[in-house]
Amino acid sequence: MSDGQHSEDFGQRLLSPRAGTLNAQVTVVGSGPVGMTLALTLAARGIAVVVAECRQAHEPPSVKCNQISARSMEIFRRLGISARLRNLGLPPDYPNDVVSRITATGIELARVPIPSRGERFKTNGGPDTDWPTPEHTHRINQTYFEPVLFAHMLKEPRIRVLNCTMVDEVVQDENGVTAYAHNLESGQRLTITSDYLVGCDGARSMVRKSIGASLDGTPALQRVQSTYIRAPGLLELMPGKPAWLYYSLNPRRCGMMMAIDGREKWLIHNYLYHGEQNFDSVDRDWAIRMILGLGPDFHYEALGKEDWISRRLVAGKFRDRRIFICGDAAHLWVPHGGYGMNAGIADAANLGWMLAAVLRGWGGPAILEAYEAERLPVTEQTSQLITEIAQRVMMHRREISAEIERPDAIGNAARTRIGRAAYELDVTQQCCGGLNFGYAYGDSPIVRHDGESPPAYRMHEFAQSTVPGCRAPHLWLNDGRSLYDALGEEFTLLRSNASEDVCSFIEAADDLGVPLSVLDVEGPDSRELYPEKLVLVRPDQHIAWRGNRVPSDPASLLAFVAGR
């Protein structure tokens, strides 16, 4: 479909003359957070999307994901929904601290101070408050944020959502993709045709299987009993300042508890040990009470359970011609720092602008090749970093001796030692700046590399850089705006010296039809963060090129970064 069709009525574009047939530019299979982010990213760029989802409309989501990363919040800021998300979740004054204790109601061993959402932008105290971003990590359960994405998607006229719809088969040729589906309630058959199709359909992805991709890696690292409970009296029994996340470390049972509403709802993870091979190997109620540190007289209500296996699996490919996969369909690992869902959101933001560029006519074939070339290596890096910390955490939990509960000097020494180790692990997992901002697209076919390697990063450590492929360093402009709010919709040429003549660059972009804005970067840190006079930033805020003067053939550069 051409860009000129974007102004047509959405219903007319999608509804085919043949009953039971829909047509769109992109079909998205699955409307979890990843699928909805992709659909919204495409629609914001004028692309008509059909989203097929098995669940009923407004069906309550799972409670499994409990935070939106800073990088994901930057993405949602571009989509215009970060402020609404920020105002939901835990009460505004409820601390987001991460605490390690002997039990949830017992002696505290370590505390990572993290501001409440009401104080998040009012303080610089804490290990994740000084990150270079207009948006910080938001501790919020999926039951709160997923409905916001869904409501935003329903308001978008370019998106058609098909709930209770199972996609059974996808077939592609040189002209497009056909998805064969049926309604789970009525049984009615449906055919969806589109230029491209993206599988955001989770760990058991039918779309992944359809392109012949397999998940490779470690299929089982640990089994976890996960129980969602209501316990109105629990908060009052926990000493000291409340926290968002509690780790229980004792010789009977180690586990984790997350505050869902800051009042009475909690999610409890019981980490099974090596000899406990089945989810029913350990009595669930006993394990919960050992994690809480409470006896049989304490009453709680189990609202649900969703047991799961920690893995490290990555698909061998993320694309076959016109079909792509994102999120859990492409990779699975231990969800430390929320980086299962959040890595998928990064996939969606990356692929969304690329698909839109091709469908709007200014992006060439190489731009779609860049998706796998960029995201697959980063996925491998992320999975390795998260698996490494997961293994350290598992080892730490297995080394909790009875000494930790002794009321003497030996006990004090044990608590100090275990608390120090817990703090280091907790900061690394939950304040993971490297996973947010450290990765770079080093092997991309649409990034003009100049020979300098991007800075090394670890899970919680990173450095901003203008090396092509890196996320553009964030700064606050002299007028008070975030740099990211001032960027154009697509490519932006940042100019640190306003006297630099970029007319030939602008003319080349106009001739090629490549959307380009020019922004003069002036801020307290601009010269330090942007030593080059010119930096070309992509729609996803990653750097495509940098230099101290306009290249002799700017059209060639622009064609390259546009995949032509």
C-alpha positions in Angstrom: 0.0 0.0 0.0 1.3 3.5 -0.8 1.7 6.3 1.6 -1.1 8.2 -0.2 -3.7 5.7 1.2 -3.1 6.7 4.8 -5.9 9.3 4.8 -8.6 6.8 3.8 -11.1 5.6 6.3 -9.6 2.8 8.3 -12.6 0.5 8.1 -12.8 0.8 4.3 -9.1 0.0 4.1 -9.5 -3.2 6.2 -12.8 -4.6 5.3 -12.7 -6.6 2.1 -15.6 -7.1 -0.3 -15.4 -10.8 0.5 -17.0 -11.8 3.8 -14.6 -13.1 6.4 -11.6 -11.4 4.9 -9.6 -8.5 6.2 -6.7 -6.6 4.7 -4.0 -4.5 6.4 -0.5 -3.4 5.9 0.8 -5.3 9.0 -0.8 -8.2 10.9 0.3 -8.5 14.5 -0.3 -11.9 16.2 -0.7 -11.3 19.9 -1.7 -8.3 21.9 0.4 -8.5 25.0 2.6 -5.5 25.9 5.0 -6.3 23.0 2.3 -6.7 20.3 0.5 -3.6 21.5 3.7 -1.5 21.5 4.4 -2.7 17.9 0.9 -1.9 16.8 1.0 1.6 18.4 4.4 2.3 16.9 3.2 1.4 13.4 -0.1 3.3 13.7 1.7 6.4 14.9 3.5 6.4 11.6 0.3 6.0 9.5 0.3 2.2 9.1 -2.9 0.2 9.1 -2.6 -2.8 11.5 -4.8 -5.8 12.3 -4.1 -7.3 15.8 -5.2 -10.9 16.4 -5.5 -11.9 20.1 -6.7 -15.1 21.7 -8.0 -13.4 24.8 -11.3 -11.7 25.2 -11.4 -7.9 25.2 -10.6 -6.5 28.7 -9.7 -9.9 30.0 -7.6 -9.3 33.1 -3.9 -9.8 32.3 -1.4 -11.9 34.2 0.4 -10.5 37.2 3.7 -11.8 36.1 5.5 -8.6 35.0 6.1 -6.0 37.6 8.1 -3.2 36.1 8.6 -1.1 33.0 12.2 -0.3 32.3 13.5 3.2 31.8 14.2 2.5 28.1 10.6 1.2 27.7 9.3 4.3 29.4 11.3 6.4 26.9 9.5 4.4 24.1 6.1 5.0 25.7 7.0 8.7 26.1 7.4 8.9 22.3 4.0 7.2 22.0 2.4 9.8 24.4 1.4 7.4 27.2 4.2 7.5 29.7 2.6 10.1 31.9 -0.6 8.1 32.2 1.4 5.0 33.1 3.4 6.9 35.6 0.3 7.8 37.5 -0.8 4.2 38.0 0.4 1.3 40.1 1.5 1.4 43.7 0.3 4.4 45.8 2.4 7.5 45.0 4.1 7.5 48.5 4.8 3.8 48.6 8.5 3.2 48.6 10.0 1.2 45.7 12.8 -0.1 47.8 14.3 -3.6 47.4 14.8 -5.4 50.7 16.5 -8.6 51.7 15.4 -10.1 55.0 15.6 -13.5 56.7 11.8 -13.6 56.2 9.5 -11.0 54.8 8.4 -10.2 58.4 11.9 -10.8 59.9 15.3 -9.2 60.3 16.4 -6.9 57.6 19.7 -7.8 55.9 20.0 -5.2 53.1 18.0 -2.4 51.5 18.3 -0.7 48.1 16.6 2.7 48.4 14.4 3.5 45.4 12.0 6.5 45.5 8.3 6.1 45.3 6.7 7.1 42.1 5.6 10.4 43.8 9.1 11.2 44.7 10.9 9.8 41.6 11.6 13.1 40.0 12.2 15.0 43.2 15.3 13.3 44.5 18.7 12.2 43.4 19.1 9.7 46.2 19.3 6.1 45.2 21.3 4.0 42.7 19.0 4.6 39.7 17.9 8.2 40.1 20.7 9.9 38.2 20.4 8.1 34.9 20.6 10.2 31.8 16.9 9.9 30.8 13.7 11.8 30.9 12.0 8.6 32.1 13.0 6.3 34.9 12.1 2.7 35.6 8.5 2.4 36.8 7.6 -0.3 39.3 4.1 -1.2 38.2 2.3 -4.5 37.8 1.0 -5.7 34.4 -2.6 -5.6 35.7 -2.3 -1.8 35.8 -0.3 -1.0 32.7 -1.6 -3.5 30.1 -5.2 -2.0 30.1 -3.7 1.4 29.4 -1.9 0.1 26.3 -5.1 -1.7 25.2 -7.3 1.4 25.7 -4.8 3.5 23.8 -4.8 1.0 21.0 -8.6 0.9 20.8 -8.6 4.7 20.3 -6.2 4.5 17.4 -8.2 4.5 14.1 -5.5 2.7 12.2 -5.6 -0.4 14.4 -8.3 -3.1 14.2 -8.2 -5.5 17.2 -9.7 -8.9 16.8 -10.1 -10.5 20.2 -11.0 -14.2 20.7 -9.2 -14.8 17.5 -6.7 -17.7 17.0 -4.3 -17.6 14.1 -3.9 -21.2 12.9 -1.6 -20.8 9.9 0.4 -18.2 8.0 1.5 -18.4 4.4 3.7 -16.0 2.5 4.7 -15.3 -1.0 6.5 -12.4 -2.8 3.5 -10.2 -2.6 2.4 -10.6 1.0 1.3 -12.8 3.9 -2.0 -14.5 4.5 -3.1 -15.5 8.0 -5.8 -18.1 8.4 -7.7 -17.7 11.7 -10.9 -18.5 13.5 -13.0 -17.0 16.2 -12.7 -19.0 19.5 -16.3 -18.3 20.4 -18.2 -18.6 17.2 -15.9 -20.8 15.2 -16.1 -18.5 12.3 -13.2 -18.7 9.9 -11.3 -15.5 9.0 -8.6 -14.7 6.5 -6.2 -11.7 7.0 -4.0 -10.5 4.2 -1.2 -8.0 4.8 2.2 -6.9 3.4 4.0 -8.1 6.6 3.2 -10.2 9.7 4.8 -10.2 13.1 4.5 -12.9 15.7 4.3 -11.5 19.2 2.5 -14.7 20.3 4.7 -15.7 23.2 6.8 -18.7 24.2 4.8 -21.3 22.2 4.7 -19.0 19.2 3.0 -20.5 16.2 4.6 -17.8 14.0 8.1 -18.8 15.1 7.4 -22.4 14.2 6.0 -21.3 10.8 9.3 -19.7 9.8 11.3 -22.8 10.9 13.0 -21.0 13.8 13.9 -23.0 16.9 14.8 -21.8 20.4 18.3 -22.8 21.4 20.1 -22.5 24.7 19.4 -23.8 28.2 15.8 -25.1 28.5 15.7 -25.2 32.4 17.7 -23.3 34.9 15.2 -23.3 37.8 11.6 -24.0 38.6 9.5 -21.4 40.4 6.2 -21.7 42.2 4.4 -18.4 41.7 1.4 -17.5 43.8 -0.8 -14.4 43.7 -2.3 -13.8 47.2 -4.5 -11.3 49.1 -3.3 -10.8 52.6 -5.0 -7.7 54.2 -3.0 -7.9 57.4 0.4 -8.7 56.1 1.7 -5.1 55.6 1.2 -4.3 59.2 3.2 -7.3 60.3 6.3 -6.3 58.4 8.7 -4.1 60.4 10.1 -0.8 59.3 9.7 1.1 56.1 7.7 -0.9 53.4 9.3 -2.0 50.2 8.2 -2.9 46.6 10.2 -6.1 46.6 11.2 -8.4 49.4 13.8 -11.3 49.2 13.5 -13.9 51.9 16.8 -15.6 52.7 16.7 -18.4 55.3 17.8 -22.0 55.6 14.3 -23.4 55.2 13.1 -21.6 52.1 14.3 -18.7 49.9 11.9 -16.7 47.9 10.7 -13.3 46.7 7.6 -11.2 47.3 6.4 -8.2 45.3 3.8 -5.6 46.4 1.1 -5.4 43.7 -1.2 -2.7 45.1 0.7 -1.5 48.2 -2.1 -2.6 50.4 -3.1 -6.3 50.4 -2.1 -8.0 47.1 1.2 -9.7 46.7 3.0 -12.0 44.3 5.2 -14.6 45.9 7.9 -16.7 44.1 9.2 -19.9 45.8 12.4 -20.9 44.1 12.6 -24.7 44.0 16.0 -26.3 44.7 17.9 -28.8 42.5 16.3 -31.9 44.0 12.8 -30.5 43.6 12.1 -31.3 40.0 8.3 -30.9 40.0 6.2 -27.9 40.8 4.4 -30.0 43.4 7.6 -31.2 45.0 7.1 -28.7 47.8 3.9 -27.9 49.7 2.9 -24.5 48.4 1.3 -23.2 51.6 4.3 -24.3 53.7 6.7 -22.6 51.4 4.7 -19.4 51.4 4.6 -19.3 55.2 8.4 -20.0 55.4 9.0 -17.0 53.0 6.6 -14.8 55.0 7.9 -16.0 58.3 4.4 -16.6 59.6 2.7 -19.6 61.1 -0.5 -21.5 60.3 -2.7 -19.0 62.2 -2.0 -16.3 59.6 -4.8 -16.1 57.0 -4.3 -15.3 53.3 -6.3 -16.0 50.1 -4.7 -17.5 47.1 -6.0 -15.6 44.0 -4.1 -17.6 41.4 -0.9 -19.3 40.5 1.3 -19.3 37.4 4.3 -21.6 37.9 7.2 -21.2 35.5 10.6 -22.4 34.5 13.7 -20.1 34.3 15.4 -20.6 30.9 17.9 -19.1 28.5 16.6 -19.6 25.0 17.1 -17.5 21.8 15.6 -18.2 18.4 18.1 -18.9 15.7 16.5 -16.3 13.4 14.0 -13.5 13.9 12.7 -13.3 10.3 11.8 -15.2 7.2 11.2 -12.7 4.3 7.9 -11.0 5.2 7.3 -12.6 8.6 9.1 -11.5 11.8 9.0 -12.5 15.5 9.3 -10.3 18.6 9.4 -10.7 22.4 8.9 -14.1 24.0 8.4 -15.6 20.5 12.0 -14.8 19.9 13.7 -15.1 23.3 13.1 -16.4 26.8 15.2 -16.0 29.9 15.0 -15.4 33.7 12.9 -12.3 34.1 15.5 -10.4 36.3 14.9 -6.6 36.2 11.7 -7.3 34.1 13.9 -7.9 31.1 11.7 -10.4 29.5 8.9 -8.1 28.5 11.1 -5.0 28.3 13.5 -6.6 25.8 10.4 -7.5 23.7 9.3 -3.8 23.8 12.7 -2.8 22.5 12.2 -5.4 19.7 8.9 -3.8 18.8 10.1 -0.2 18.8 13.1 -1.3 16.6 11.0 -3.2 14.1 8.1 -0.8 14.0 9.9 2.2 12.5 11.7 -0.1 10.0 8.4 -1.7 8.7 6.8 1.8 8.5 9.8 3.2 6.5 9.4 0.4 3.9 5.6 0.7 3.7 5.8 4.5 3.4 8.2 4.2 0.5 11.4 5.8 1.9 13.0 2.7 3.4 14.8 0.1 1.3 15.2 -3.7 1.6 18.3 -3.5 3.8 16.3 -1.7 6.5 14.4 -4.9 7.2 17.6 -6.9 7.2 18.7 -4.7 10.0 16.1 -5.9 12.4 17.6 -9.4 12.9 21.2 -8.0 12.5 20.6 -5.6 15.3 18.3 -7.3 17.8 19.6 -10.9 17.7 23.2 -10.0 18.9 21.8 -7.7 21.6 19.4 -10.5 22.6 22.3 -12.9 23.0 24.2 -10.3 25.1 21.2 -9.7 27.3 20.4 -13.4 27.8 24.0 -14.0 28.8 24.1 -11.1 31.3 20.8 -12.1 32.9 21.7 -15.8 33.1 25.0 -14.9 34.7 23.3 -12.9 37.5 20.6 -15.6 37.8 23.2 -18.2 38.5 24.9 -16.0 41.1 21.5 -15.5 42.8 20.8 -19.2 42.8 24.1 -20.0 44.3 23.6 -17.3 47.0 20.2 -18.8 48.0 21.7 -22.2 48.4 24.4 -20.9 50.8 22.0 -19.7 53.5 23.1 -21.5 56.7 21.3 -21.8 60.1 23.9 -19.3 61.4 21.9 -16.4 60.0 19.3 -16.8 62.7 21.7 -17.2 65.7 21.3 -14.4 68.3 25.0 -14.0 68.9 28.2 -12.7 67.3 28.3 -15.6 64.9 24.8 -14.8 63.8 25.7 -11.1 63.4 28.7 -12.0 61.2 26.6 -14.2 59.1 23.9 -11.6 58.6 26.4 -9.0 57.7 28.1 -11.2 55.2 24.9 -12.4 53.6 23.5 -8.9 53.6 26.5 -7.4 51.7 26.2 -10.1 49.0 22.4 -9.6 48.8 22.8 -5.8 48.3 25.3 -6.3 45.5 23.0 -8.8 43.8 19.9 -6.7 44.4 21.4 -3.5 42.9 22.7 -5.4 39.9 19.3 -7.0 39.1 17.0 -4.1 39.9 19.0 -1.1 38.9 20.2 -2.5 35.6 21.3 0.7 33.7 23.4 -1.3 31.3 20.5 -3.3 30.0 18.6 -0.1 29.5 21.2 2.1 27.9 24.4 0.2 27.3 23.8 -1.9 24.2 24.7 -0.8 20.7 24.0 -2.1 17.2 27.5 -2.9 16.2 26.8 -5.1 13.2 23.9 -3.2 11.6 23.8 -2.9 7.8 22.2 0.6 8.2 24.6 2.2 10.6 27.7 3.9 9.2 30.4 2.7 11.5 33.6 4.7 11.8 36.0 2.2 13.4 35.5 3.1 17.0 34.0 0.4 19.3 31.1 1.3 21.5 31.8 1.4 25.3 31.7 -1.9 27.1 28.7 -2.4 29.4 27.6 -4.7 32.1 24.1 -5.4 33.5 24.2 -2.3 35.8 27.0 -0.2 34.3 27.1 1.8 31.1 28.6 4.9 29.5 26.8 7.3 27.0 28.5 7.6 23.6 28.1 9.0 20.1 29.7 5.9 18.6 27.4 4.9 15.7 24.9 2.2 16.8 24.7 3.5 20.4 21.6 5.2 21.9 22.0 8.9 21.5 23.2 10.5 24.7 20.4 12.2 26.5 20.7 15.7 27.8 18.4 18.5 28.9 18.3 21.4 26.4 18.7 25.1 27.4 14.9 25.6 27.0 14.2 22.8 29.6 13.1 20.2 27.1 14.4 16.7 27.0 16.5 16.1 23.9 14.2 13.2 23.1 11.1 15.4 23.1 12.8 17.7 20.6 13.8 15.0 18.1 11.8 14.8 14.9 9.5 11.9 14.0 12.0 10.1 11.9 15.7 11.0 11.3 17.1 14.0 13.1 20.4 15.7 12.3 21.8 17.1 15.6 24.1 20.1 15.1 26.3 21.2 18.0 27.5 24.2 16.0 24.7 26.3 14.6 27.0 27.9 12.0 27.6 24.6 10.3 26.0 24.6 6.8 23.8 21.6 6.4 21.8 22.7 3.4 23.2 20.0 1.1 22.2 17.4 3.7 18.6 18.7 3.8 18.4 18.9 0.0 19.6 15.3 -0.3 17.0 14.1 2.2 14.3 16.0 0.2 15.4 14.5 -3.1 15.4 11.0 -1.6 12.2 11.5 0.3 13.9 10.6 3.6 12.1 12.4 6.5 14.7 14.6 8.2 14.7 17.3 10.9 17.6 19.4 12.0 18.0 20.3 15.7 20.7 22.5 17.2 21.9 20.9 20.4 22.6 23.5 23.1 22.7 22.4 26.8 25.0 22.4 29.8 26.5 19.1 28.8 26.2 19.3 25.0 29.8 19.8 24.0 31.0 17.0 26.3 28.3 14.5 25.2 28.3 15.6 21.5 31.9 16.4 20.6 31.2 15.9 16.9 29.6 18.8 15.1 27.0 16.6 13.4 25.2 13.4 14.6 22.4 11.7 12.7 19.9 10.1 15.0 17.4 7.4 13.8 13.7 7.2 14.7 14.6 4.8 17.6 17.1 7.3 19.1 20.1 5.2 18.1 22.9 6.9 16.2 23.2 6.2 12.4 26.2 8.4 11.7 28.5 11.1 13.1 31.0 13.6 11.7 32.5 17.0 11.9 31.3 18.1 8.5 28.6 17.2 6.0 29.9 14.3 3.9 30.8 15.1 0.3 28.0 12.9 -0.9 25.2 13.2 1.7 22.7 11.4 -0.6 24.8 8.3 -0.5 24.9 8.4 3.3 21.2 8.9 3.6 20.4 6.1 1.1 22.7 3.8 3.2 21.0 4.5 6.5 17.6 4.2 4.9 18.5 0.7 3.6 18.5 1.7 -0.1 
